[in-house]
């Protein structure tokens, strides 16, 4: 019995030494300690959208966005804005086009007015600038389902003439009828 107990004590001691070595190496690789082994604070890097140490670029960007917001608001008060809101849950507005009238009286659709698709619950603000002779214009929205890629085309008419202190709001929403057949109780 003494041979067995000595062997198990040796294997237990070996496992203990191995665990201690692994624990010390794991502590050195811990994200809570510095590479030099010191434990001076947290080294977890936050997930940011800007390079660390360049917070001034974020501050400048926010100040520029705030300035643009106030300029846009003042212009909307002076000449009016068209606000397009995507109230759908599953569709993104892939295209927004305005009917253009040619000199000879023909009409065609403009290029896409969106820089990027308008996702659900986002809105777009555009200034209303149109000549007085063609205020009411047709607009077309192409919606695309986010998962199935199904496309829907919606058309409407809105006023593009400048109207101080009066904005036009277009809310886009898709409601599809759903048929539910209840199962008969057995």
Secondary structure as the mmCIF struct_conf table of DSSP 4:
data_model
#
loop_
_struct_conf.conf_type_id
_struct_conf.id
_struct_conf.beg_label_comp_id
_struct_conf.beg_label_asym_id
_struct_conf.beg_label_seq_id
_struct_conf.end_label_comp_id
_struct_conf.end_label_asym_id
_struct_conf.end_label_seq_id
HELX_RH_AL_P HELX_RH_AL_P1 UNK A 2 UNK A 28
TURN_TY1_P TURN_TY1_P1 UNK A 29 UNK A 29
TURN_TY1_P TURN_TY1_P2 UNK A 31 UNK A 32
BEND BEND1 UNK A 33 UNK A 33
TURN_TY1_P TURN_TY1_P3 UNK A 35 UNK A 36
BEND BEND2 UNK A 37 UNK A 37
BEND BEND3 UNK A 41 UNK A 41
HELX_LH_PP_P HELX_LH_PP_P1 UNK A 44 UNK A 46
BEND BEND4 UNK A 49 UNK A 50
TURN_TY1_P TURN_TY1_P4 UNK A 52 UNK A 53
HELX_RH_AL_P HELX_RH_AL_P2 UNK A 55 UNK A 79
STRN STRN1 UNK A 81 UNK A 86
BEND BEND5 UNK A 89 UNK A 90
STRN STRN2 UNK A 91 UNK A 101
TURN_TY1_P TURN_TY1_P5 UNK A 103 UNK A 104
BEND BEND6 UNK A 105 UNK A 105
STRN STRN3 UNK A 107 UNK A 109
BEND BEND7 UNK A 115 UNK A 116
STRN STRN4 UNK A 118 UNK A 118
TURN_TY1_P TURN_TY1_P6 UNK A 120 UNK A 121
STRN STRN5 UNK A 123 UNK A 127
HELX_RH_3T_P HELX_RH_3T_P1 UNK A 132 UNK A 134
STRN STRN6 UNK A 136 UNK A 145
TURN_TY1_P TURN_TY1_P7 UNK A 146 UNK A 148
STRN STRN7 UNK A 151 UNK A 159
BEND BEND8 UNK A 161 UNK A 161
TURN_TY1_P TURN_TY1_P8 UNK A 164 UNK A 165
STRN STRN8 UNK A 168 UNK A 172
HELX_LH_PP_P HELX_LH_PP_P2 UNK A 182 UNK A 185
#
